[in-house]
Amino acid sequence: MVIWVLRLCVAFFVSAVSGCITVGPDYDQRQGTNVPSAPVAWQQPLPHGGDIVALGNWWSQFNDPVLLELIDSAQQQSQSMAAAALRIAQARAVLVTANAAAVPNINAAAVATRGTFQLGGPIIVATTAQAQLQLGWEIDLFGGLSRANEAARARLEAQVDNWHEARISVSADIANMYTNFRGCEQLVVLARADVKSRVQTADLTQKLSASGFQSPAAASLASASAAEGQSRVAAQSADCDILIKALVAMTGMVEVDLRAKLSTQSSKLPTPAMPALKQVPAQVLSQRPDIAAAERDVAAASAEIGVREAERYPRLSLLGNIGPLGFETSAGSINATSWSIGPSLTLPIFDAGRRAANVDTAITAYEVTANNYRTQARRAVREVEEALVRLSSLDIREKESLKASKGYHASLRAMQEKYKFGLASILDLEETRRLSFNADNVLATVRRERVNAFIALYRAVGGGWTASDSLNTLQTAKSTPVDILKTKAQP
């Protein structure tokens, strides 16, 4: 009898499983992530002299070991990366739960009671003891469980992509700050050189004034000019110190140690070699982790429609239990084994439209995430185009600024010679000096902005990130956020 019942249940569930269908839409990446009217080529000139593969080793192209060390320290201290790692751990736990829902679960239970019984005769006191193994298994008749698994996996992959986005953002932020500091150092050097020239002019003017070859007003003007230069040096030095404080906060380094490291490359602006880009804007969509994360969100929202749709259909489960049963009285005891097994079918009949509304909500959520993807994709293309515009403009500006700087330097040297021999006034000299100093500052600023534009392009094209990075991170990080933070990904 027992064997016959077991065979009947197995046959029933085999036939049920073989007839399973999956409701809800099958995710179509091309449809869900389609960007209408997307451009087919970059509209701006592309930088030259490299290869797209070099993006993966972007920061090594700067030839600046101090920058690499600062980036590594900033990533270890980053709270945004730590938060992203915690979200990965949370998403992984949700995926484990979704996987567990689709497999049989077995529980053990034990109960012992003592009480009175009356079985057609006198009332007796008896002790009942029972232990059971309980089986529960929901058959995924309409694919709701598989859709839930699909959604949970997509969300986990999205969180891993978000971690890479945080990593890239931290790298770019620290590189910008480091470049600004080096640019600030260069401005200090220029300001000090300018002060040195102003002081020499003031000393010469004082001597000429004492000899009667220059007026006291000219001497006062030269002295005021030197004081103004000293004030500019102090202000520029303070700006550099403020940037150091910011680097200390981002990297977690001791300030004394950080200053020692920075002094090894003092006033040296990083000079990256810019790799070339392909002429297909769509490539940027596969190179940015934030876009990849948005695409995974679309996939998860699509699977969620199937989860809600499956809730509108019957649910079938296999329930069973088996275990020993003991019944003991003063007259004797009985020991036996009890078991039961059979299907359980739940039919949704009336819910006032709640399940249908849940499906509509899931469909709307899908449209929202798909629209968000398209918005982010267009923003990505715009950011790359803007970075290319800035690079093109700054390349021209640097060449012209260099010409201007050299020309004003030559003019300043000539004016200084004329002033020594009394052929030019102090006003002419100061005006020429101002123009030369401003030209030097413009050149230094343009060079710094050009490096920052390279960094902006690095961020815009995804920082050398590839889709395989997500898979590697998933395989490397087994259980805790600490594993994610210890992953040695390229900065």
Helices and strands as residue ranges (DSSP letters): H 2-18, H 29-32, G 52-62, H 65-77, H 79-101, E 105-117, E 124-139, H 144-210, H 216-251, H 255-263, H 282-287, H 289-310, E 315-329, E 332-346, H 354-420, H 426-460, H 467-476, H 481-485
